[in-house]
Amino acid sequence: MKNISRANCPIRRATDILTDQWSFLILREFFLEGETRRFKDLQNELGLPPNTLSNRLKHLENAGVLERKLYSSHPPRAEYVLTEMGRRFGPVLEAMIDWGTLYPDRGSTNKSD
Amino acid sequence: MKNISRANCPIRRATDILTDQWSFLILREFFLEGETRRFKDLQNELGLPPNTLSNRLKHLENAGVLERKLYSSHPPRAEYVLTEMGRRFGPVLEAMIDWGTLYPDRGSTNKSD
């Protein structure tokens, strides 16, 4: 493992931004479905309550991972795009896919835990 | 991005196991400090309340990432080791380190969010 400092730990900072499972799954959608997603797309894909989705998107936007752009002004409608910082998160998701794929019976399909 | 199924998504399953920031930081310790850690070591390194640490370790043990081994029977004392599944999580942490290192001012040092 690379030498890292606990005081300004890059893993801790990464997980400050990706605070929970939904944050990972929201980002996943941009890599699976395209780098521009509308609120409704994400809601349909993830089945998240609107308030929860809205909070997570706001957090990811403030963190610099997503950018919010208006695509209609009457009525105002926004879409979200990955920033450069967001696109560079791809390798983390790829590594998670590799790991999760090695253990197909672990996690949400394993209800014994 | 690799083609994955939302129904049995490996990212979702990975984040079912690594449920929160502490899970990532607990695993980090095994890669930074050695593949065997005692409860007290982890407590000192992470500054976590014992109950929280105990719950997270139990979860990671049930998930198959860590194994608990007794190293003393009088009094009973346990240490934790990475399983094969736990060792294979290394590339995810490496990818998070790479990403977090690109953005040293984001996350816990950025209090504007």
Chai-1 contact restraints between the chains, C-beta under 6 A:
chainA,res_idxA,chainB,res_idxB,connection_type,confidence,min_distance_angstrom,max_distance_angstrom,comment,restraint_id
A,M1,B,F31,contact,1.0,0.0,6.0,A-B,restraint_1
A,M1,B,L32,contact,1.0,0.0,6.0,A-B,restraint_2
A,K2,B,I97,contact,1.0,0.0,6.0,A-B,restraint_3
A,I4,B,I97,contact,1.0,0.0,6.0,A-B,restraint_4
A,P10,B,I97,contact,1.0,0.0,6.0,A-B,restraint_5
A,P10,B,G100,contact,1.0,0.0,6.0,A-B,restraint_6
A,P10,B,T101,contact,1.0,0.0,6.0,A-B,restraint_7
A,I11,B,F24,contact,1.0,0.0,6.0,A-B,restraint_8
A,I11,B,R28,contact,1.0,0.0,6.0,A-B,restraint_9
A,I11,B,M96,contact,1.0,0.0,6.0,A-B,restraint_10
A,R12,B,S108,contact,1.0,0.0,6.0,A-B,restraint_11
A,R13,B,G100,contact,1.0,0.0,6.0,A-B,restraint_12
A,R13,B,G107,contact,1.0,0.0,6.0,A-B,restraint_13
A,R13,B,S108,contact,1.0,0.0,6.0,A-B,restraint_14
A,A14,B,M96,contact,1.0,0.0,6.0,A-B,restraint_15
A,A14,B,W99,contact,1.0,0.0,6.0,A-B,restraint_16
A,A14,B,G100,contact,1.0,0.0,6.0,A-B,restraint_17
A,T15,B,Q21,contact,1.0,0.0,6.0,A-B,restraint_18
A,T15,B,F24,contact,1.0,0.0,6.0,A-B,restraint_19
A,D16,B,G107,contact,1.0,0.0,6.0,A-B,restraint_20
A,D16,B,S108,contact,1.0,0.0,6.0,A-B,restraint_21
A,I17,B,G107,contact,1.0,0.0,6.0,A-B,restraint_22
A,Q21,B,T15,contact,1.0,0.0,6.0,A-B,restraint_23
A,F24,B,I11,contact,1.0,0.0,6.0,A-B,restraint_24
A,F24,B,T15,contact,1.0,0.0,6.0,A-B,restraint_25
A,R28,B,I11,contact,1.0,0.0,6.0,A-B,restraint_26
A,F31,B,M1,contact,1.0,0.0,6.0,A-B,restraint_27
A,L32,B,M1,contact,1.0,0.0,6.0,A-B,restraint_28
A,N62,B,D113,contact,1.0,0.0,6.0,A-B,restraint_29
A,F89,B,W99,contact,1.0,0.0,6.0,A-B,restraint_30
A,P91,B,A95,contact,1.0,0.0,6.0,A-B,restraint_31
A,V92,B,A95,contact,1.0,0.0,6.0,A-B,restraint_32
A,V92,B,M96,contact,1.0,0.0,6.0,A-B,restraint_33
A,V92,B,W99,contact,1.0,0.0,6.0,A-B,restraint_34
A,A95,B,P91,contact,1.0,0.0,6.0,A-B,restraint_35
A,A95,B,V92,contact,1.0,0.0,6.0,A-B,restraint_36
A,A95,B,A95,contact,1.0,0.0,6.0,A-B,restraint_37
A,M96,B,I11,contact,1.0,0.0,6.0,A-B,restraint_38
A,M96,B,A14,contact,1.0,0.0,6.0,A-B,restraint_39
A,M96,B,V92,contact,1.0,0.0,6.0,A-B,restraint_40
A,I97,B,K2,contact,1.0,0.0,6.0,A-B,restraint_41
A,I97,B,I4,contact,1.0,0.0,6.0,A-B,restraint_42
A,I97,B,P10,contact,1.0,0.0,6.0,A-B,restraint_43
A,W99,B,A14,contact,1.0,0.0,6.0,A-B,restraint_44
A,W99,B,F89,contact,1.0,0.0,6.0,A-B,restraint_45
A,W99,B,V92,contact,1.0,0.0,6.0,A-B,restraint_46
A,G100,B,P10,contact,1.0,0.0,6.0,A-B,restraint_47
A,G100,B,R13,contact,1.0,0.0,6.0,A-B,restraint_48
A,G100,B,A14,contact,1.0,0.0,6.0,A-B,restraint_49
A,T101,B,P10,contact,1.0,0.0,6.0,A-B,restraint_50
A,R106,B,R13,contact,1.0,0.0,6.0,A-B,restraint_51
A,G107,B,R13,contact,1.0,0.0,6.0,A-B,restraint_52
A,G107,B,D16,contact,1.0,0.0,6.0,A-B,restraint_53
A,G107,B,I17,contact,1.0,0.0,6.0,A-B,restraint_54
A,S108,B,R12,contact,1.0,0.0,6.0,A-B,restraint_55
A,S108,B,R13,contact,1.0,0.0,6.0,A-B,restraint_56
A,S108,B,D16,contact,1.0,0.0,6.0,A-B,restraint_57
A,D113,B,N62,contact,1.0,0.0,6.0,A-B,restraint_58
